[in-house]
Amino acid sequence: MVPDDLDRPVSMARARAGEYAERVAAQVETLTATLGTVVAELRTLGDPDAAAVQIDAVTADAEQRVAEAMARAARAEQDRRAAEQQRTDADAAAEDATAGGRRADRATGGGHRSPGRGRRGAGPSTAYPRRTGAAVNDAHT
């Protein structure tokens, strides 16, 4: 607020002082509220009961996490043991199957037969006639 008369310095100083007083009053209110908040936070920082509550909460959270991790580790160990047992069972079944096949071969007097060989065991199978070069050429013409 600037008066129309600039030749009145006292009036102008009075007007400016009034504006500054209003600004300072508003800033004091803001500062008072801020200081009240700071004091409350400092009291909380120095409160042993608040610190004990926080320590209890953090400890409980940590204990819960440890318990969950231990439960996961126990489940993983059970899964590992189960997989190991399944592998052992599968190895035993494979060994039994292999031994049974060997016994059957010995009982029938045969051995392992190669694919493509007949029961007679001599030469290639004659179930399908073999094409000669001329027969192949005739088939394509």
C-alpha positions as CSV (number, residue, x, y, z in Angstrom):
1,M,0.0,0.0,0.0
2,V,1.6,3.2,-1.2
3,P,0.0,6.6,-0.3
4,D,-0.5,9.1,-3.0
5,D,1.6,11.6,-1.2
6,L,5.2,10.8,-1.4
7,D,6.1,13.9,0.6
8,R,4.9,12.3,3.7
9,P,7.7,9.9,4.8
10,V,6.2,9.2,8.2
11,S,2.9,8.1,6.7
12,M,4.6,5.9,4.2
13,A,6.8,4.3,7.0
14,R,3.7,3.8,9.0
15,A,2.0,2.0,6.1
16,R,5.0,-0.2,5.4
17,A,5.4,-1.0,9.0
18,G,1.8,-2.2,9.2
19,E,2.4,-4.5,6.2
20,Y,5.6,-5.9,7.7
21,A,3.8,-6.4,11.0
22,E,1.1,-8.5,9.3
23,R,3.8,-10.6,7.5
24,V,5.8,-11.2,10.7
25,A,2.6,-12.2,12.5
26,A,1.8,-14.8,9.8
27,Q,5.3,-16.1,9.8
28,V,5.3,-16.3,13.6
29,E,2.1,-18.5,13.5
30,T,3.7,-20.8,10.9
31,L,6.9,-20.9,12.9
32,T,5.0,-21.6,16.1
33,A,3.2,-24.6,14.5
34,T,6.5,-25.9,13.0
35,L,8.3,-25.6,16.3
36,G,5.4,-27.4,18.1
37,T,5.8,-30.3,15.6
38,V,9.6,-30.4,16.1
39,V,9.2,-30.5,19.9
40,A,6.8,-33.4,19.6
41,E,9.2,-35.3,17.4
42,L,12.1,-34.7,19.7
43,R,10.0,-35.9,22.7
44,T,9.2,-39.1,20.7
45,L,12.9,-39.5,20.0
46,G,13.8,-39.2,23.7
47,D,10.9,-41.4,24.9
48,P,12.2,-44.8,26.1
49,D,8.7,-46.3,26.0
50,A,8.4,-45.4,22.3
51,A,11.8,-46.9,21.6
52,A,10.8,-50.1,23.4
53,V,7.6,-50.4,21.4
54,Q,9.6,-50.0,18.1
55,I,12.2,-52.5,19.2
56,D,9.5,-55.0,20.1
57,A,7.8,-54.5,16.7
58,V,11.1,-54.9,14.8
59,T,12.0,-57.9,16.8
60,A,8.7,-59.6,16.1
61,D,8.9,-58.8,12.4
62,A,12.5,-60.3,12.3
63,E,11.4,-63.4,14.2
64,Q,8.5,-63.9,11.8
65,R,10.8,-63.6,8.8
66,V,13.2,-66.1,10.3
67,A,10.4,-68.5,11.0
68,E,9.1,-68.2,7.4
69,A,12.7,-68.8,6.0
70,M,13.1,-71.8,8.2
71,A,9.8,-73.2,7.1
72,R,10.8,-72.7,3.4
73,A,14.2,-74.4,4.1
74,A,12.5,-77.4,5.8
75,R,10.1,-77.7,2.8
76,A,13.1,-77.5,0.4
77,E,14.9,-80.2,2.4
78,Q,11.8,-82.5,2.3
79,D,11.5,-81.9,-1.5
80,R,15.1,-82.8,-1.9
81,R,14.8,-86.0,0.1
82,A,11.6,-87.0,-1.8
83,A,13.4,-86.4,-5.1
84,E,16.4,-88.4,-3.9
85,Q,14.0,-91.3,-3.0
86,Q,12.3,-91.1,-6.3
87,R,15.6,-91.2,-8.1
88,T,16.7,-94.2,-6.0
89,D,13.4,-96.0,-6.7
90,A,13.7,-95.2,-10.4
91,D,17.3,-96.5,-10.5
92,A,16.2,-99.7,-8.7
93,A,13.3,-100.2,-11.2
94,A,15.6,-99.7,-14.1
95,E,18.1,-102.1,-12.7
96,D,15.3,-104.7,-12.1
97,A,14.0,-104.2,-15.7
98,T,17.5,-104.6,-17.1
99,A,18.1,-107.7,-15.0
100,G,14.8,-109.2,-15.9
101,G,15.5,-108.6,-19.6
102,R,18.8,-110.4,-19.3
103,R,17.2,-113.3,-17.5
104,A,14.6,-113.6,-20.2
105,D,17.3,-113.5,-22.9
106,R,19.2,-116.3,-21.2
107,A,16.1,-118.3,-20.7
108,T,15.2,-118.2,-24.4
109,G,18.8,-118.7,-25.4
110,G,18.8,-115.5,-27.4
111,G,20.8,-112.4,-27.1
112,H,20.2,-108.9,-28.1
113,R,18.7,-108.7,-31.6
114,S,19.6,-105.8,-33.8
115,P,16.7,-104.0,-35.5
116,G,16.0,-105.0,-39.0
117,R,17.1,-108.6,-38.5
118,G,14.6,-111.5,-38.6
119,R,14.3,-114.2,-36.1
120,R,16.5,-116.4,-38.2
121,G,19.3,-114.0,-37.4
122,A,20.9,-114.2,-40.8
123,G,21.2,-111.2,-43.1
124,P,18.8,-108.4,-43.8
125,S,15.0,-108.9,-43.6
126,T,13.4,-110.3,-46.7
127,A,10.0,-109.0,-45.8
128,Y,10.3,-106.2,-48.3
129,P,12.0,-106.9,-51.7
130,R,15.0,-104.8,-52.3
131,R,14.8,-102.5,-55.3
132,T,17.6,-102.6,-57.8
133,G,18.8,-99.6,-59.8
134,A,16.6,-100.6,-62.8
135,A,13.5,-101.1,-60.6
136,V,14.0,-97.6,-59.1
137,N,14.4,-96.0,-62.5
138,D,11.3,-97.8,-63.8
139,A,9.3,-96.6,-60.8
140,H,10.1,-92.9,-61.5
141,T,9.3,-93.0,-65.2
